[in-house]
Amino acid sequence: MKYLIAGLGNFGEKYTNTRHNIGYMVLDAMAVASNISFQDKRYGFVANYRYRARSCILLKPTTYMNLSGRAVNYWLQKEKIPLGNLFVIVDDLALPFGTIRIRSKGSDGGHNGLFNINQVLGRQDYPRLRFGIGGDYGKGGQVDYVLGELTREEKLVLPERIDKVIAAIQSFVTAGIGRTMNLYNNK
């Protein structure tokens, strides 16, 4: 069994600690915990991750958030990974900070990365995990908020929440999306 775990974000120093890069942060934490490293490949930074005899391609697209579909589609095709074995990790303004919401399919919900993936793949029936970043911004401040640095309080709770997301990814590749949703939604 082979899986593609895509953590969405924007590459480059100025985006490193921003809310929009939660997907990158999760995959970076997985890599550190597993003593693996990313290599700069076509359309993204890629690492090979093994968990309980499952092979996972960890992908941090370098196409920028709004063109994530190009990278996801390329690696699905290159590695011959079925759509059901794709797991996308994104930030979500509609959820309180650190809240995890896992779905087996669904709309983009206004997220440009998911919008582009849906557009490129021509479908939206693939598993995804939304990580809440809250919506504490004034009118017209959405872009500055999502591309803003995490607060001190957010940084304090982030490691524990990232550990939960990593556990959810491991559950997804071993137990499937249904069981993973039951175990990790609203927790």
C-alpha positions in Angstrom: 0.0 0.0 0.0 1.3 3.4 -0.9 -0.1 6.8 0.2 0.4 10.4 -0.7 0.3 12.8 2.3 0.2 16.4 1.0 0.7 19.2 3.6 -0.3 22.4 1.9 1.6 25.7 2.4 3.9 28.2 0.7 7.6 27.7 0.5 10.1 30.4 1.3 11.5 31.9 4.5 8.8 34.6 4.8 6.0 31.9 5.1 7.7 29.5 7.4 5.8 30.3 10.6 2.5 31.5 9.2 -0.9 30.0 9.8 -1.2 29.1 6.1 1.7 26.7 6.5 0.2 24.3 9.0 0.4 21.5 6.4 4.2 22.1 6.0 4.6 22.3 9.8 2.9 18.9 10.3 5.0 17.1 7.7 8.2 18.8 9.0 7.4 17.4 12.5 6.8 14.0 11.0 10.2 14.1 9.3 12.0 15.2 12.4 10.3 12.5 14.6 11.2 9.8 12.0 14.7 11.0 11.2 13.9 11.5 7.5 14.6 14.5 5.3 12.9 16.2 2.4 14.5 16.4 -1.0 13.7 19.2 -3.5 11.9 17.3 -6.4 9.5 18.2 -9.2 6.7 20.4 -7.8 7.6 19.9 -4.2 9.7 18.8 -1.3 9.3 15.1 -1.0 10.2 12.5 1.7 9.6 8.8 1.9 8.0 7.8 5.2 7.2 4.2 6.4 4.8 3.3 9.0 3.7 -0.3 9.9 4.6 -1.6 6.4 2.8 1.3 4.7 4.8 3.5 2.3 4.0 7.2 2.3 5.2 10.0 0.1 5.2 13.2 2.1 4.7 16.1 -0.2 5.1 19.8 0.5 4.1 21.4 -2.8 6.4 24.2 -4.1 3.7 25.5 -6.5 2.4 27.8 -3.8 -1.0 27.2 -2.2 -3.2 28.4 -5.1 -1.6 25.9 -7.5 -1.3 22.9 -5.2 -3.3 20.7 -7.6 -0.5 20.6 -10.0 1.9 19.0 -7.5 -0.7 16.7 -6.0 -1.8 15.4 -9.4 1.8 14.9 -10.5 2.8 12.8 -7.5 -0.4 10.8 -7.6 0.3 9.9 -11.2 4.1 9.4 -10.8 3.7 7.0 -7.8 0.5 5.4 -9.1 -1.4 6.2 -5.9 -5.2 5.8 -5.9 -7.2 8.9 -5.0 -8.5 7.2 -1.9 -4.9 7.0 -0.6 -4.4 10.8 -0.8 -4.6 12.7 2.4 -4.4 16.5 2.2 -3.7 18.7 5.3 -4.8 22.3 5.1 -5.5 25.2 7.4 -9.1 26.3 8.1 -10.3 29.8 9.1 -13.7 28.5 10.1 -12.4 26.3 12.9 -11.1 27.4 16.3 -7.3 27.1 16.5 -6.1 23.5 16.8 -9.4 21.9 16.0 -9.1 18.9 13.7 -11.8 18.1 11.1 -11.3 15.0 8.9 -13.5 14.3 5.9 -13.5 11.6 3.2 -14.6 14.1 0.6 -16.1 17.6 0.2 -16.0 21.0 -1.3 -13.1 23.4 -1.0 -14.9 25.4 1.6 -13.3 28.6 0.3 -9.8 27.2 0.6 -7.7 28.1 -2.5 -5.4 25.1 -2.2 -8.4 22.6 -2.1 -10.1 24.6 -4.8 -7.1 24.1 -7.1 -6.8 20.4 -6.3 -10.5 19.9 -7.0 -10.1 21.7 -10.3 -7.0 19.8 -11.4 -8.3 16.4 -10.4 -11.8 17.1 -11.6 -13.2 15.7 -8.4 -13.4 16.2 -4.7 -13.8 12.7 -3.3 -10.4 12.4 -1.5 -9.6 12.5 2.2 -8.5 15.7 3.9 -7.8 17.1 7.3 -8.6 20.6 8.1 -6.6 22.2 11.0 -8.3 25.2 12.6 -6.4 28.4 12.6 -9.3 30.5 13.9 -10.7 33.7 12.4 -9.6 36.4 14.7 -9.2 39.2 12.2 -11.1 42.4 11.2 -13.0 43.1 8.0 -10.7 42.8 5.0 -7.9 41.3 7.1 -8.1 37.7 6.1 -5.0 37.6 3.9 -2.8 39.3 6.5 -4.2 36.9 9.2 -3.6 33.6 7.3 -0.1 34.9 6.2 0.6 36.2 9.7 2.9 34.6 12.2 1.4 32.4 14.9 0.8 34.1 18.3 2.8 33.1 21.4 -0.3 31.3 22.7 -0.8 29.4 19.4 2.9 28.4 19.4 2.5 26.9 22.9 -0.4 24.6 22.0 0.8 23.8 18.4 3.2 20.9 19.2 0.5 18.9 21.0 -2.0 19.6 18.2 0.6 18.6 15.5 1.1 15.3 17.4 -2.6 14.7 17.1 -2.5 15.3 13.4 0.4 12.9 13.0 -1.5 10.3 14.9 -4.5 10.8 12.6 -2.3 10.4 9.6 -0.9 7.2 11.0 -4.4 6.0 11.7 -5.5 6.9 8.1 -2.8 4.7 6.6 -3.4 1.8 8.9 -7.1 1.9 9.8 -8.7 3.9 6.9 -10.6 7.1 6.7 -13.8 6.0 8.4 -12.2 4.8 11.6 -9.8 7.8 11.6 -12.8 10.2 11.4 -14.4 8.5 14.3 -11.3 8.6 16.4 -10.1 12.2 15.7 -13.0 14.5 14.7 -14.0 16.9 17.5 -11.1 15.8 19.7 
